């Protein structure tokens, strides 16, 4: 659609009219002052809705929806080596396409319009994201211990980085120090530097991670080790980062690394307790991720917001840490900025990625809208999802959702035995 006109929507404690055109918020004005003065304007009556930024999920493995609920309540090492990797080894490209599309459907329903993915068969995830109309950073995954395709990955980046510069973009995605040689990790750093694209990596997720490193860290912590290989910069998005020293925190601060906090996955896998306070105190940018659906077990970023805020308060003993407003920024604007998108705020000139919340929902009967959105609501209050100025869901209806669900159920019910 060429233009959207949101009439009388609740924004920052007042009613506003908002015109969206060319994928951005063009005009924000007092309610009742904007009119549909050009052809092809789609007007929405928003008198019972509030507008908030849409979610940016900065760490996930979308296609892992196919193993949701199949490997629960086991330690991380067992989870990976005995349940996840053997099943993933049997995935076909079509499997990844169907599972990724199903994941994106779940993301849209819960208000996510961007995801940073790290998985196999990347072209199929790209295909799914393009068809569903969302934004994505698709990781070119390096894990040469599991799949010796480093040269192929480097070539793919050389041939394709320039092709994906809009809604869909590429990132270098070394899986971890326990799945990559030092040589592979260095090549990842070189590619990120050469193409000026994000580097997305698991880092310091578990205690003693350095002991499992493919090549010796020579007594360094995982953070120190990656830094010695040149992987840490302001383009780096490091997932988890639970076990860090003061020295590690200083390195992360100096390099300008973004930390993708995954509270639900960390708790479910008992990976460790993320303490947000030293990161916040140092000004290290935090974003949020759901991780995959087999270790969360959903892709609901609103849940991650609440858990992130409550966990920060509990671990620090400071009830003011990660306020509702700060947590919403972490889940939206911070993630967008980390991956190079001018999004995450409802302001003129910013990318038109937004959610319309149903203010008739019981959780919004009294109190502050943002506080209730973070602490009291659930994703069912999302009426409409907008990405790049286009409506992806309206009145909780997503086109072709039934077909996507049917294909997923048929494929994975039928093939579960071989996965």
Number of C-alpha atoms within 10 A of each C-alpha: 12 14 21 24 21 24 24 24 24 22 17 14 11 11 19 25 23 27 25 24 20 15 20 22 24 18 16 19 15 14 17 11 12 18 14 13 7 8 8 11 17 14 14 13 12 21 16 14 25 24 23 23 26 30 33 32 31 33 29 21 24 28 30 21 26 27 22 16 13 13 16 17 12 14 13 18 12 11 18 14 11 13 17 18 12 12 17 17 12 11 16 12 14 13 18 25 23 23 27 26 28 25 26 25 24 18 23 29 24 26 34 30 29 29 28 26 29 29 20 21 18 19 14 21 29 24 14 21 26 15 10 19 20 24 23 25 27 25 26 27 24 31 21 20 13 11 13 13 14 21 12 11 17 17 10 12 18 13 10 12 15 12 11 13 10 10 16 19 22 26 29 30 27 28 21 24 27 18 20 23 19 18 12 21 25 18 20 27 23 17 20 22 17 10 15 13 19 25 27 34 27 21 24 23 23 19 12 12 16 22 16 12 18 16 15 14 18 9 10 13 20 26 23 18 20 21 18 13 16 16 26 25 21 17 22 26 30 26 25 27 23 21 21 20 11 9 12 17 18 15 17 26 18 14 17 18 23 27 29 30 28 29 28 22 23 22 15 17 18 14 19 19 18 22 20 21 17 12 17 13 8 13 11 20 21 23 30 30 29 29 30 23 22 23 27 22 19 21 30 23 25 22 19 25 29 21 19 24 23 18 20 22 19 13 15 14 11 11 13 11 20 23 16 22 12 13 24 27 22 24 29 28 20 25 31 24 16 23 26 14 17 16 25 26 20 21 16 16 16 17 24 28 32 28 28 26 27 21 20 11 15 11 17 19 11 9 9 12 23 19 16 16 23 21 17 13 21 18 16 13 24 26 21 23 29 25 25 23 22 21 17 22 21 16 12 15 13 17 12 10 13 10 11 16 17 11 15 22 16 10 15 18 11 10 11 12 8 9 15
